[in-house]
Amino acid sequence: MSGHSKWSKIKRKKAANDQKRGKTFTKLIREITVAARDGGGDPEFNPRLRLAVDTAKQSEMPQENIDRAIKRGTGELEGVNYEEMNYEGYGPGGVALYIECLTDNQNRTVAELRHLLEKNGGNLGTSGSVAWQFDRKGLIYVDGTRFGEDAVLEAALEAGADDVRGEEGEYVVTTEVQDFHAVQQGLTKAGVEVQEAELAWIARNEVSVEGKTGEKLLRLMEALDDHDDVQKVAANFNIPDEAMAEIEAG
């Protein structure tokens, strides 16, 4: 299983925890606000906003929160001005990290990220140092306990998906960015419900990690994910299933 999928699975389980839900809402509100600011407040004509709103609804965010975030973005309500910043670096074991942020204070964010990385066995890199190791893709998740492989595969490929693979009770449909929404719509029309969807950076090649290095890496990923300014983290690692089981067992 790829590093992205492994961490994505862990992260999504965490987000379902009530204790983490508030932090998830904060990140989603920032994304909705910036998406509305940059592309307008109508999701029908703003693909980025449509994805952000769909994700917020899947996370059970109240509609009034979504509406307020859109209005802050369009200027109808006063709000904080967030800037999009991407940072590159390395984690334990030489794992490449691509960190997407929305921040109202660049100096604070970069200082805190540098501290987090160094504290957990990593370091910040220069611009362009790792970005070339990732490709931007659309990922669509389908519940494998509700839908059969043939139905998902046929609907996804018919809609223009690149790939479909089964991973721990679900199917992950991979698309090019330009086909992302069309594939979601194609699945829905075919009666296949989309569980979650996201645009993500996928590693071209992966570094295999395990043992103490794997533990340190997962701690770093969690620390980055918990940072308010960090929206997403991509990493090019793979933890073998046996090693992951040992880490989870403590």
C-alpha positions in Angstrom: 0.0 0.0 0.0 1.3 3.4 -0.9 2.5 5.9 1.7 -0.2 8.3 0.7 -2.9 5.7 1.1 -1.6 4.5 4.4 -1.4 7.9 5.9 -4.7 9.0 4.2 -6.5 6.1 5.9 -5.1 6.9 9.3 -5.9 10.6 8.9 -9.4 10.0 7.8 -10.0 7.7 10.8 -8.7 10.4 13.1 -10.9 13.1 11.5 -13.9 11.0 12.4 -13.0 11.3 16.1 -15.1 14.1 17.8 -11.9 15.5 19.4 -10.4 16.0 15.9 -13.5 17.3 14.2 -13.1 20.9 15.4 -9.6 21.0 13.9 -10.9 19.5 10.7 -13.7 22.1 10.5 -11.1 24.9 10.9 -9.0 23.7 8.0 -12.1 23.2 5.8 -13.4 26.7 6.6 -10.1 28.2 5.5 -10.2 26.2 2.3 -13.8 27.3 1.6 -13.0 30.9 2.3 -9.9 31.0 0.0 -11.7 29.0 -2.7 -14.6 31.5 -2.7 -12.2 34.5 -2.6 -10.2 33.2 -5.6 -13.0 31.8 -7.8 -16.3 33.3 -6.6 -19.0 32.1 -4.2 -21.0 29.8 -6.6 -19.8 26.2 -6.4 -21.4 25.4 -9.7 -18.9 27.7 -11.4 -16.0 27.2 -9.0 -14.6 23.6 -9.0 -12.3 24.2 -6.1 -15.1 25.6 -4.0 -17.4 22.7 -5.0 -14.9 20.2 -3.8 -14.4 22.1 -0.5 -18.1 22.3 0.1 -18.6 18.6 -0.7 -15.8 17.6 1.7 -17.3 19.8 4.4 -20.7 18.2 4.0 -19.1 14.7 4.1 -17.5 15.8 7.4 -21.0 16.8 8.7 -20.1 20.5 8.9 -23.3 22.6 9.5 -24.6 24.4 6.4 -24.5 27.7 8.3 -20.7 27.3 8.8 -20.3 26.7 5.1 -22.3 29.7 4.1 -20.4 32.0 6.5 -17.1 30.8 5.1 -18.2 31.5 1.6 -19.4 35.0 2.5 -16.0 35.7 4.2 -14.3 34.7 1.0 -16.5 36.9 -1.2 -16.2 39.8 1.1 -19.8 39.8 2.3 -18.5 39.2 5.9 -15.3 40.4 7.4 -12.6 37.7 7.7 -8.9 36.9 7.9 -6.8 37.1 4.8 -5.1 33.7 4.2 -2.2 33.1 1.8 -1.4 29.8 0.1 2.1 28.6 0.8 3.8 25.3 0.0 6.8 24.0 1.8 9.2 21.2 0.9 11.3 19.1 3.2 12.5 15.7 4.4 11.4 13.4 7.2 13.1 10.4 9.0 14.6 8.0 6.5 15.0 10.6 3.8 11.2 10.7 3.1 10.2 13.6 0.9 7.5 15.9 2.2 5.3 18.4 0.3 3.3 20.5 2.8 0.4 22.7 1.7 -0.6 25.6 4.0 -3.1 28.4 4.3 -1.7 31.0 6.7 -2.2 34.6 7.8 1.4 34.9 8.9 4.1 33.3 6.7 7.0 34.0 9.2 5.2 32.3 12.0 4.2 29.3 9.8 7.7 28.6 8.4 9.3 29.0 11.9 6.8 26.5 13.4 7.2 24.0 10.6 11.0 24.1 10.8 10.7 23.5 14.5 8.3 20.6 14.0 10.5 18.9 11.4 13.7 19.3 13.3 12.1 18.0 16.5 10.9 14.9 14.7 14.0 14.0 12.8 13.4 16.0 9.6 14.3 19.4 8.0 12.9 22.0 5.6 14.3 21.9 2.1 14.6 24.6 -0.6 11.8 25.3 -3.1 11.8 22.6 -5.8 13.8 20.1 -3.8 11.1 17.5 -3.6 8.1 18.7 -5.6 9.3 16.9 -8.7 8.8 13.6 -6.9 5.0 14.0 -6.8 2.2 14.2 -9.4 -1.2 15.9 -8.8 -4.1 13.4 -9.0 -7.7 13.1 -8.0 -8.6 10.4 -5.5 -12.1 9.1 -5.1 -13.0 6.6 -2.3 -15.8 4.1 -2.6 -17.0 1.8 0.3 -15.9 -1.7 -0.7 -18.4 -3.4 1.6 -21.3 -1.8 -0.3 -20.2 -2.0 -3.9 -18.7 -4.8 -6.0 -15.4 -4.5 -7.8 -16.8 -5.0 -11.2 -19.5 -2.3 -10.8 -16.9 0.2 -9.5 -14.3 -0.6 -12.1 -16.8 -0.4 -15.0 -18.3 2.9 -13.9 -14.9 4.5 -13.1 -13.2 3.5 -16.3 -16.3 4.4 -18.4 -16.2 7.9 -16.7 -12.5 8.4 -17.6 -10.6 7.2 -14.5 -7.0 6.2 -14.7 -7.0 3.4 -12.2 -9.1 1.5 -9.6 -7.5 -0.5 -6.8 -8.9 -2.2 -3.6 -7.4 -1.1 -0.3 -8.6 -2.3 3.1 -12.3 -2.5 2.5 -12.6 0.3 0.0 -11.8 1.1 -3.6 -9.6 4.1 -4.5 -10.3 5.6 -7.9 -7.4 7.6 -9.4 -8.0 10.3 -12.0 -6.2 13.1 -13.8 -7.1 16.5 -12.2 -9.1 17.6 -15.3 -11.2 14.5 -15.1 -11.8 14.5 -11.4 -15.3 15.9 -11.2 -16.5 14.1 -14.4 -15.5 10.7 -12.8 -17.3 11.6 -9.6 -20.4 12.4 -11.6 -20.0 9.2 -13.7 -19.8 7.1 -10.6 -22.9 8.7 -9.1 -24.9 8.3 -12.3 -24.0 4.6 -12.3 -25.4 4.2 -8.8 -21.9 4.0 -7.1 -21.9 6.4 -4.1 -18.7 8.4 -3.5 -17.6 8.1 0.1 -14.9 10.8 -0.1 -12.9 12.6 -2.7 -9.7 14.8 -2.8 -7.0 16.2 -4.9 -3.7 15.0 -3.7 0.0 14.8 -4.5 1.0 11.2 -5.2 4.6 10.0 -5.0 6.2 8.7 -8.2 8.5 6.5 -6.1 8.5 5.5 -2.5 11.0 5.0 0.4 10.3 1.8 2.5 10.5 2.6 6.2 9.8 0.5 9.3 10.7 0.1 13.0 11.8 3.2 14.8 12.0 5.2 11.6 8.4 4.4 10.8 7.3 5.4 14.2 9.1 8.7 14.0 7.7 9.4 10.6 4.1 8.7 11.7 4.6 11.0 14.7 5.9 13.7 12.4 3.0 13.3 10.0 0.5 13.5 12.9 2.2 16.6 14.2 2.1 18.3 10.8 -1.5 17.3 10.4 -2.4 18.8 13.8 -0.9 22.2 12.9 -3.6 24.7 12.2 -1.9 26.2 9.1 -1.3 22.8 7.4 -4.0 21.8 5.0 -2.3 18.6 3.5 0.9 16.8 3.6 2.2 14.5 0.9 5.0 12.0 1.6 6.7 9.3 -0.5 6.9 6.5 2.1 5.7 3.0 2.3 5.4 1.0 5.6 5.0 -2.7 4.9 1.9 -4.2 6.5 3.9 -6.3 8.9 5.9 -3.3 10.1 2.7 -1.3 10.4 1.1 -3.9 12.6 4.2 -3.9 14.9 4.0 -0.1 15.2 0.3 -0.2 16.0 0.9 -2.9 18.6 3.4 -0.6 20.3 
